[in-house]
Amino acid sequence: MRVLGMISGTSHDGIDIAVVDFDVAHDRDGDVLRARIVHHTSVPYAVDLRQRLIDAMPPAPVGFDVVCELDTRIGQAFAAAASRAVEEAGAVDVVCTHGQTVFHWVEGGRALGTLQIGQPAWIAEATGASVVSDVRSDDIAAGGHGAPLVPLLDVRMLAPLVEDGAVAAALNLGGIANLTVCRSAADPVAWDIGPANALIDAVVTDAPGAATYDRDGELAATGAVDPALLAELLDSPYFAQPAPKSTGKELFNLGYVRDALERAGVTPALPDLVATLTELSAVTVSQAVSQAGVEVLVASGGGVRNPVLMRRLGELLPGVRVTTSDALGVPSDHKEAIAFALIGWASVHGLPGNVPSCTGADGPRVLGRISPRDTPPPAIDAWPGTLVFER
């Protein structure tokens, strides 16, 4: 079965896409799910659409008219990106779309709701494939955070390291940093750590000029960390909350930075501000990794392209082997899109796509709403014991 996974993350700069062929093989050691990544790419949002989205993000008040417009326009953008991928990689059986998160409702440490927009009907119409969408709500209804969902892939990707006796973790450095920790004879755990690129992107986008992120960490490399500002940025109760927990732009946005600047009484130049926000990400991630006793850290996401952030993680985590998911056969720029392809494959086969010990849900759940175009495949009774990425 060929599945196209797609997501726009909390950096909301574009759409990541992966097309994966899945095949269940049977051998004497049990069922093996073989995955072959046949296509992966990123498609940036049109400039005017991204600005329209940024203007509507929390804490900006918006009406249903704006939500309807963005749901349609983002659905059309996802449909166009999926259609182009199909032209380049060939027809797909299923599309699993995460859509664009615009609000993640958390109160008192509990997720009460979440909203991802990007109307899936446009994708089904453009590709002719069955579409799986709204993949977070089932987990939230079951008492979970609806996030992170990428542990479905992380647990299987890290399995060889854990079998060798290591405490291994998968770190995603997107807009928000999240961590999945796996160790032998224990359930995996996962949580959102805090901002990775979200605050950096926010201040760069807000500054004069056309840049929307700190390309290759160039600003951070020329700036200096402001200790007083860093202390204020670290002064959030979220960082001390126990897992499972989730967060997003509702907390870590431009207003969060401005409040910290006011409390610290400083007005740093942009390079110094970016350097301080990069250090915030490095410190909070390294503290989470150290407290979890991680021995091997497998990073992915746009943050791995920031040499300043990766260098600081190495300095703050002596004794931890830091690598990227590329070394395990999973392209680090598109790991989340591959994870959503896996979730889509699971959903159409009636298999759970959440990991309850990671999200806090009461139990495993089949995720998402399916817009069928063909007769669904036969259900599978249980997850294959092993996931192997063919290279």
Secondary structure, 3 states (H helix, E strand, C coil): CEEEEEEECCCCCEEEEEEEEEEEEEECCEEEEEEEEEEEEEEECCHHHHHHHHHHCCCCCCCHHHHHHHHHHHHHHHHHHHHHHHHHHCCCCEEEEEEEEEEEEEECCEEEEEEEECCHHHHHHHHCCEEEECCCHHHHHCCCCCCCCCHHHHHHHHHHHHHCCCCEEEEEECCEEEEEEECCCCCCEEEEEEECCHHHHHHHHHCCCCCCCCHHHHHHHHCCCCHHHHHHHCCCHHHHCCCCCCCCCCCCCHHHHHHHHHHHCCCCCHHHHHHHHHHHHHHHHHHHHHHCCCCEEEEECHHHHCHHHHHHHHHHCCCCEEEEHHHHCCCHHHHHHHHHHHHHHHHHCCCCCCCHHHHCCCCCCCCCEEECCCCCCCCCCCCCCEEEEEC
